[in-house]
Amino acid sequence: MTSPDSVALERFMQGQVACWNAHGKAGFMALYRTVAADGASFVPFRGFA
């Protein structure tokens, strides 16, 4: 997978803010998977489980 371009990164950052503000954990994490070159796995941290 190639590195995301500036448009994709901007979409990612705006999506992260929107999901965070809406308390949308699933969407927040799904956005990481869209830009992670080799997939992504996460360990929940306190306050966001």
N, CA, C and O atoms as a DFTB+ gen file, in Angstrom:
196 C
 N C O
     1  1       0.846      -1.182       0.000
     2  2       0.000       0.000       0.000
     3  2       0.886       1.238       0.000
     4  3       1.889       1.292       0.712
     5  1       0.520       2.210      -0.784
     6  2       1.279       3.452      -0.825
     7  2       0.827       4.380       0.295
     8  3      -0.221       4.177       0.907
     9  1       1.630       5.387       0.545
    10  2       1.272       6.377       1.560
    11  2       0.073       7.193       1.100
    12  3      -0.051       7.496      -0.087
    13  1      -0.805       7.549       2.019
    14  2      -1.962       8.357       1.641
    15  2      -1.528       9.751       1.172
    16  3      -0.543      10.300       1.665
    17  1      -2.266      10.310       0.225
    18  2      -1.960      11.656      -0.239
    19  2      -2.568      12.685       0.717
    20  3      -3.232      12.320       1.687
    21  1      -2.341      13.954       0.443
    22  2      -2.797      15.008       1.353
    23  2      -4.320      15.054       1.468
    24  3      -4.842      15.384       2.533
    25  1      -5.034      14.732       0.406
    26  2      -6.498      14.717       0.456
    27  2      -6.982      13.601       1.379
    28  3      -7.886      13.809       2.188
    29  1      -6.386      12.427       1.257
    30  2      -6.762      11.300       2.113
    31  2      -6.433      11.588       3.574
    32  3      -7.206      11.235       4.464
    33  1      -5.300      12.223       3.824
    34  2      -4.927      12.554       5.202
    35  2      -5.875      13.595       5.789
    36  3      -6.255      13.502       6.956
    37  1      -6.253      14.572       4.997
    38  2      -7.205      15.584       5.461
    39  2      -8.552      14.946       5.787
    40  3      -9.161      15.269       6.806
    41  1      -9.018      14.045       4.928
    42  2     -10.274      13.315       5.153
    43  2     -10.179      12.501       6.442
    44  3     -11.118      12.467       7.238
    45  1      -9.035      11.847       6.638
    46  2      -8.802      11.062       7.847
    47  2      -8.870      11.945       9.097
    48  3      -9.555      11.604      10.061
    49  1      -8.173      13.062       9.080
    50  2      -8.137      13.940      10.252
    51  2      -9.518      14.531      10.550
    52  3      -9.928      14.585      11.709
    53  1     -10.224      14.964       9.533
    54  2     -11.566      15.509       9.754
    55  2     -12.515      14.433      10.268
    56  3     -13.360      14.697      11.124
    57  1     -12.372      13.227       9.742
    58  2     -13.191      12.121      10.209
    59  2     -12.902      11.767      11.654
    60  3     -13.816      11.451      12.415
    61  1     -11.635      11.819      12.037
    62  2     -11.257      11.531      13.419
    63  2     -11.899      12.526      14.376
    64  3     -12.440      12.146      15.414
    65  1     -11.834      13.795      14.018
    66  2     -12.433      14.827      14.868
    67  2     -13.939      14.614      14.989
    68  3     -14.493      14.684      16.086
    69  1     -14.598      14.356      13.864
    70  2     -16.045      14.152      13.880
    71  2     -16.429      12.944      14.734
    72  3     -17.364      13.014      15.532
    73  1     -15.712      11.847      14.567
    74  2     -16.015      10.635      15.347
    75  2     -15.732      10.848      16.828
    76  3     -16.513      10.419      17.677
    77  1     -14.624      11.504      17.141
    78  2     -14.280      11.756      18.536
    79  2     -15.362      12.605      19.198
    80  3     -15.817      12.297      20.300
    81  1     -15.767      13.670      18.521
    82  2     -16.772      14.565      19.092
    83  2     -18.136      13.897      19.231
    84  3     -18.917      14.265      20.109
    85  1     -18.432      12.919      18.375
    86  2     -19.699      12.201      18.432
    87  2     -19.609      10.944      19.308
    88  3     -20.569      10.179      19.407
    89  1     -18.438      10.738      19.947
    90  2     -18.211       9.541      20.763
    91  2     -18.390       8.278      19.927
    92  3     -18.880       7.261      20.418
    93  1     -17.988       8.351      18.663
    94  2     -18.143       7.238      17.734
    95  2     -16.897       6.372      17.686
    96  3     -16.075       6.498      16.777
    97  1     -16.762       5.495      18.667
    98  2     -15.575       4.642      18.769
    99  2     -15.361       3.788      17.527
   100  3     -14.243       3.708      17.019
   101  1     -16.416       3.150      17.032
   102  2     -16.271       2.258      15.878
   103  2     -15.769       3.027      14.652
   104  3     -14.868       2.563      13.953
   105  1     -16.341       4.185      14.395
   106  2     -15.909       4.989      13.259
   107  2     -14.499       5.520      13.435
   108  3     -13.719       5.565      12.484
   109  1     -14.176       5.920      14.656
   110  2     -12.835       6.430      14.978
   111  2     -11.784       5.374      14.651
   112  3     -10.781       5.667      14.001
   113  1     -12.019       4.148      15.106
   114  2     -11.064       3.076      14.873
   115  2     -11.056       2.632      13.410
   116  3     -10.001       2.299      12.869
   117  1     -12.215       2.627      12.774
   118  2     -12.304       2.225      11.367
   119  2     -11.488       3.153      10.477
   120  3     -10.900       2.706       9.491
   121  1     -11.445       4.431      10.812
   122  2     -10.668       5.372      10.010
   123  2      -9.176       5.032      10.048
   124  3      -8.488       5.174       9.038
   125  1      -8.674       4.590      11.187
   126  2      -7.269       4.177      11.250
   127  2      -6.993       3.030      10.291
   128  3      -5.954       2.989       9.632
   129  1      -7.935       2.105      10.223
   130  2      -7.736       0.942       9.347
   131  2      -7.702       1.340       7.876
   132  3      -7.108       0.636       7.059
   133  1      -8.331       2.457       7.531
   134  2      -8.328       2.900       6.133
   135  2      -6.984       3.477       5.708
   136  3      -6.681       3.509       4.515
   137  1      -6.173       3.932       6.659
   138  2      -4.880       4.528       6.309
   139  2      -3.683       3.701       6.773
   140  3      -2.544       4.030       6.444
   141  1      -3.927       2.629       7.536
   142  2      -2.837       1.794       8.029
   143  2      -2.330       0.886       6.908
   144  3      -3.099       0.123       6.323
   145  1      -1.065       0.971       6.621
   146  2      -0.467       0.220       5.517
   147  2      -0.601      -1.295       5.699
   148  3      -0.883      -2.006       4.734
   149  1      -0.406      -1.791       6.904
   150  2      -0.435      -3.230       7.159
   151  2      -1.565      -3.620       8.095
   152  3      -1.454      -4.587       8.847
   153  1      -2.644      -2.870       8.046
   154  2      -3.738      -3.126       8.965
   155  2      -3.446      -2.477      10.302
   156  3      -2.380      -1.893      10.497
   157  1      -4.365      -2.574      11.197
   158  2      -4.198      -1.947      12.501
   159  2      -4.927      -2.764      13.548
   160  3      -6.006      -3.301      13.298
   161  1      -4.334      -2.849      14.706
   162  2      -5.008      -3.447      15.844
   163  2      -4.780      -2.524      17.031
   164  3      -3.759      -1.839      17.104
   165  1      -5.724      -2.506      17.953
   166  2      -5.682      -1.539      19.034
   167  2      -6.009      -2.183      20.360
   168  3      -6.785      -3.136      20.436
   169  1      -5.409      -1.652      21.392
   170  2      -5.733      -2.013      22.755
   171  2      -6.456      -0.800      23.336
   172  3      -5.885       0.290      23.379
   173  1      -7.715      -0.970      23.790
   174  2      -8.454       0.170      24.330
   175  2      -7.718       0.806      25.501
   176  3      -7.111       0.106      26.311
   177  1      -7.770       2.096      25.587
   178  2      -7.171       2.780      26.714
   179  2      -8.260       3.310      27.622
   180  3      -9.413       3.451      27.213
   181  1      -7.897       3.597      28.830
   182  2      -8.856       4.011      29.836
   183  2      -9.639       5.237      29.360
   184  3      -9.059       6.205      28.868
   185  1     -10.942       5.182      29.513
   186  2     -11.800       6.276      29.136
   187  2     -12.330       6.184      27.724
   188  3     -13.173       6.988      27.326
   189  1     -11.842       5.199      26.945
   190  2     -12.307       5.071      25.571
   191  2     -12.635       3.625      25.257
   192  3     -12.593       3.201      24.102
   193  1     -12.958       2.880      26.288
   194  2     -13.281       1.464      26.092
   195  2     -14.717       1.266      25.741
   196  3     -15.153       0.132      25.542
